[in-house]
Amino acid sequence: MIEHRHLLLSPTPGTTRELLSLHYGPTDTGRKVMIQASLHADEVPGLLVAHHLRRRLAELEAQGALQSEVVLVPFANPVGLSQWVLASHEGRFDLASGENFNRLYADLAPRAAELLEPRVRSGAPVGVVEARAALRQACAELKVTTELQSLRRTLLGLAIDADVVLDLHCDNEAVLHLYTLPALWPEVEPLARLMGSRAVLVADVSGDEPFDEACSAVWQRLGAALTERAGKPVEFPAACVGVTVELRGERDVTHEFAKADADALLQYLAWRGVITGPPPQLPELACEPTPLAGSIPVLAPHGGVLVHAQPLGSTVRRGDLLAEIVDPLGGGVTRLESPTDGVLYARESRRFVPAGTRVYKVAGREPVRSGKLLSD
Ligand SMILES: [Zn+2]
């Protein structure tokens, strides 16, 4: 294992943070897997999964069982790690800018297309290897002026040439679910089976460039940008399987979950041929993918005490009671009903909520939303 410590841009004299990445397996195969935990720094389940993964990866490496490089970033957000405000951990938004740590990753396709254009025009072959070199260069050239931007560039630099990028997150309270591109479903389906995923939300463009999409959607964009520049058709395969893995809810932090999740992730790598050995038995699929545009957030119309009426993971029908909001002053009770048929896959963890809170998310089959599809 090779350990790299990446210094981030220092925001003020006397303060410097670093990002740790652990590199297992051979680095000369042209294949790479990147797994990172807790980009949203207060989402803890991934940290414990990474703890189990690093032990297992060290064993597999010692056995010579790794067929490609596996990069593990056991804590992807040293900036968010330090954000304690009035005894609460704020790990989702950067306090300096208000920006979400999992948004605004650079689209490297335009610059990479510019770099590749002369090759295409000269008739030289341009495949995934050449494209990855251009993407690495485009990432290295990104100008950064803040610590957060330097964190984003560092993470993207570790992931942009990977075949598989698994970004470990969690929701407030949730069943295990995944986000990915629709076109990647055939390659993500075994992961969904192995992890027992109860919902898979797919979108070509979720909005605001989350990390997994910056790594996966860049391939289709690069083909389009290069086609336009060079005036002849250039296409790339979907060379990166990017998935955001939502490891249930923020309090679902147990060794039982974490060991099982680490095991499932490694079995997925075995299925992909990254780890030697017989391919794993794939369990039954627990859900079909549904459009992220069909995942409907249910908002609290006023503040009050939140009383849940359905267990997580329930299959609900349009009009079913999901929760009540009790107004402690007026005495009124507002019913929150499901806006669609679907799976209730995530819900608010607080029990007193202000107006406008996203109380539930129900994964429906029909796309009904457009624009920015993710939560803030
Ligand atoms: Zn998250």
Residues whose N, C-alpha, C, O or C-beta is under 5 A from the ligand:
A	BS01	ZN	H40 E43 H169 C170
